[in-house]
Amino acid sequence: MAEDQEPATAEDRAAVSAHRLADADVEARLARLDELLERVEGVAGPTAEAALEAVRGLTQVYGEALARVRDLAGPQLTGALTGDRLLHHLLVLHQLHPHPVERRVADAVEGVRAVLAQRGADVELVGVEAGVASVRVTAKGCGSSASAVEEAVRETLLAAAPELTAVQRVASAPAPAFVPLTDMLPTAAPAAGAT
């Protein structure tokens, strides 16, 4: 099989797929890489500096490769790239994502709403300004569940748009008080001559 051709048989495709990582494996490897980079950053000396420079260089080269893929992709493929969790993250990391931060935040809010609804909570995007996403979060239950909902929303939005500097909760507007209709109607003036 030539290198520039698709795998021709089901066996060939299965062999290629066997070398792929599941999302859980990717997450585990990313977490491990973060740990290793933190350890390298904590070590002083030329070896640590060289290791960090090598990581930066690889990141730049892979970022350029991803930029070229995105440039060659049409709208349909670009949509598929942004729909993949890992590729979405890499496009954001390399500042190649085709959607602006406001749209990514709005999409993330819509995506997390279904999950929150199952827990009796909701989130509404108020806006994004100066790198801060403002949200209105409503949650039923005790304060600890409300803070867990807020943290889940914060993590979701920062994953979709890591260039945000903060996610802040905006207080919900108080529900209007009930005013009886009779209090809103003008009162009749006493009839002339009545005492």
C-alpha positions as CSV (number, residue, x, y, z in Angstrom):
1,M,0.0,0.0,0.0
2,A,1.4,3.4,-1.0
3,E,1.9,5.9,1.9
4,D,-0.4,8.5,0.4
5,Q,-3.4,6.1,0.0
6,E,-6.1,5.2,2.4
7,P,-6.0,1.7,3.9
8,A,-7.7,-0.5,1.3
9,T,-9.0,-3.4,3.4
10,A,-10.9,-3.8,6.6
11,E,-7.7,-5.5,8.0
12,D,-5.6,-2.5,7.1
13,R,-8.1,-0.1,8.6
14,A,-8.2,-2.2,11.8
15,A,-4.4,-2.2,12.0
16,V,-4.4,1.6,11.8
17,S,-7.1,1.9,14.4
18,A,-5.3,-0.4,16.8
19,H,-2.6,2.4,17.2
20,R,-5.2,5.1,18.0
21,L,-5.8,6.4,21.5
22,A,-9.3,6.5,23.1
23,D,-10.3,9.8,24.6
24,A,-9.7,8.5,28.2
25,D,-6.2,7.5,27.2
26,V,-5.6,10.9,25.7
27,E,-6.8,12.6,28.9
28,A,-4.5,10.3,31.0
29,R,-1.5,11.1,28.8
30,L,-2.2,14.8,28.9
31,A,-2.4,14.7,32.7
32,R,0.9,12.8,32.9
33,L,2.5,15.3,30.5
34,D,1.4,18.1,32.8
35,E,3.0,16.4,35.8
36,L,6.2,15.8,33.9
37,L,6.4,19.3,32.6
38,E,5.9,20.7,36.2
39,R,8.8,18.5,37.4
40,V,11.1,19.7,34.6
41,E,10.1,23.3,35.3
42,G,11.0,22.8,38.9
43,V,14.6,21.7,38.1
44,A,17.2,24.3,37.5
45,G,20.0,23.9,35.0
46,P,20.8,23.6,31.4
47,T,19.3,20.1,31.0
48,A,15.9,21.3,32.2
49,E,16.1,24.4,30.0
50,A,17.0,22.2,27.0
51,A,14.1,19.9,27.7
52,L,11.6,22.8,27.9
53,E,13.0,24.3,24.8
54,A,12.5,21.0,23.0
55,V,8.9,20.8,24.2
56,R,8.3,24.4,23.0
57,G,9.9,23.6,19.6
58,L,7.8,20.4,19.1
59,T,4.7,22.3,20.1
60,Q,5.4,25.0,17.5
61,V,6.1,22.4,14.7
62,Y,2.9,20.5,15.5
63,G,1.0,23.7,15.7
64,E,2.2,24.6,12.2
65,A,1.2,21.2,10.9
66,L,-2.2,21.6,12.4
67,A,-2.5,25.1,10.8
68,R,-1.7,23.6,7.4
69,V,-4.4,20.9,7.9
70,R,-6.9,23.6,8.8
71,D,-5.9,25.6,5.8
72,L,-6.4,22.6,3.5
73,A,-9.7,21.7,5.1
74,G,-13.0,22.9,3.7
75,P,-15.9,24.1,5.9
76,Q,-17.3,20.6,6.4
77,L,-13.9,19.2,7.5
78,T,-13.2,22.2,9.7
79,G,-16.5,21.6,11.4
80,A,-15.5,18.0,12.0
81,L,-12.1,19.1,13.4
82,T,-13.7,21.6,15.9
83,G,-16.2,18.9,16.9
84,D,-13.5,16.5,18.1
85,R,-12.6,17.2,21.7
86,L,-8.8,16.8,21.3
87,L,-8.6,18.7,18.0
88,H,-10.8,21.5,19.4
89,H,-8.4,21.8,22.3
90,L,-5.4,21.9,20.0
91,L,-7.0,24.4,17.7
92,V,-7.6,26.7,20.7
93,L,-4.2,26.1,22.1
94,H,-2.5,27.1,18.9
95,Q,-4.9,30.0,18.3
96,L,-6.2,28.3,15.1
97,H,-9.8,27.8,16.1
98,P,-12.1,29.3,13.5
99,H,-14.7,30.5,16.0
100,P,-14.3,33.6,18.2
101,V,-14.2,33.2,21.9
102,E,-17.8,34.5,22.3
103,R,-19.2,31.8,20.1
104,R,-17.1,29.0,21.8
105,V,-18.3,30.2,25.2
106,A,-22.0,30.3,24.0
107,D,-21.6,26.8,22.5
108,A,-20.1,25.5,25.7
109,V,-23.0,27.0,27.8
110,E,-25.5,25.4,25.5
111,G,-23.6,22.1,25.7
112,V,-23.5,22.0,29.5
113,R,-27.2,23.1,29.9
114,A,-28.5,19.6,29.2
115,V,-26.2,18.1,31.9
116,L,-27.2,20.7,34.4
117,A,-30.9,20.3,33.7
118,Q,-30.6,16.7,34.9
119,R,-29.4,18.0,38.2
120,G,-32.1,20.7,38.5
121,A,-29.7,23.5,37.6
122,D,-29.4,25.9,34.7
123,V,-26.9,28.4,33.3
124,E,-27.3,31.4,31.1
125,L,-24.6,33.3,29.4
126,V,-24.9,37.0,30.2
127,G,-21.9,38.0,28.0
128,V,-18.2,38.0,27.4
129,E,-16.2,41.2,27.9
130,A,-12.5,41.9,28.4
131,G,-11.7,38.2,28.8
132,V,-14.3,37.6,31.4
133,A,-17.4,35.4,30.8
134,S,-20.4,36.4,32.9
135,V,-23.0,33.7,33.6
136,R,-26.2,33.4,35.6
137,V,-26.3,30.0,37.4
138,T,-29.4,28.7,39.1
139,A,-29.3,25.6,41.2
140,K,-31.8,23.9,43.4
141,G,-30.5,22.4,46.7
142,C,-27.9,23.2,49.2
143,G,-25.0,25.6,48.8
144,S,-22.5,22.8,48.2
145,S,-24.4,21.6,45.1
146,A,-24.6,25.2,43.8
147,S,-20.9,25.6,44.2
148,A,-20.3,22.3,42.5
149,V,-22.5,23.5,39.6
150,E,-20.6,26.8,39.4
151,E,-17.3,25.0,39.3
152,A,-18.4,22.6,36.6
153,V,-19.6,25.6,34.5
154,R,-16.3,27.4,35.1
155,E,-14.2,24.4,34.0
156,T,-16.4,23.8,30.9
157,L,-16.1,27.4,29.8
158,L,-12.3,27.6,30.4
159,A,-11.8,24.4,28.5
160,A,-13.7,25.8,25.5
161,A,-12.0,29.2,25.8
162,P,-8.7,29.0,27.8
163,E,-7.9,32.6,26.8
164,L,-10.6,33.7,29.3
165,T,-9.2,35.3,32.4
166,A,-12.2,34.5,34.6
167,V,-15.7,33.2,34.7
168,Q,-17.9,35.2,37.1
169,R,-21.4,34.5,38.4
170,V,-23.9,37.3,38.0
171,A,-26.6,37.4,40.6
172,S,-30.1,36.5,39.4
173,A,-32.6,39.2,39.3
174,P,-35.1,38.9,42.1
175,A,-38.5,37.6,41.2
176,P,-41.1,40.4,41.0
177,A,-43.3,40.7,44.0
178,F,-46.9,39.9,43.7
179,V,-49.1,43.0,43.6
180,P,-52.8,42.5,43.7
181,L,-54.7,44.0,40.8
182,T,-56.9,46.0,43.1
183,D,-53.9,47.8,44.5
184,M,-53.0,48.9,40.9
185,L,-56.5,50.3,40.1
186,P,-57.2,53.9,41.0
187,T,-59.5,54.2,44.0
188,A,-62.9,55.9,43.4
189,A,-63.3,59.4,44.9
190,P,-66.1,59.6,47.4
191,A,-69.4,60.8,45.9
192,A,-70.2,64.5,46.4
193,G,-72.3,65.0,49.5
194,A,-71.3,61.7,51.1
195,T,-69.9,62.0,54.6
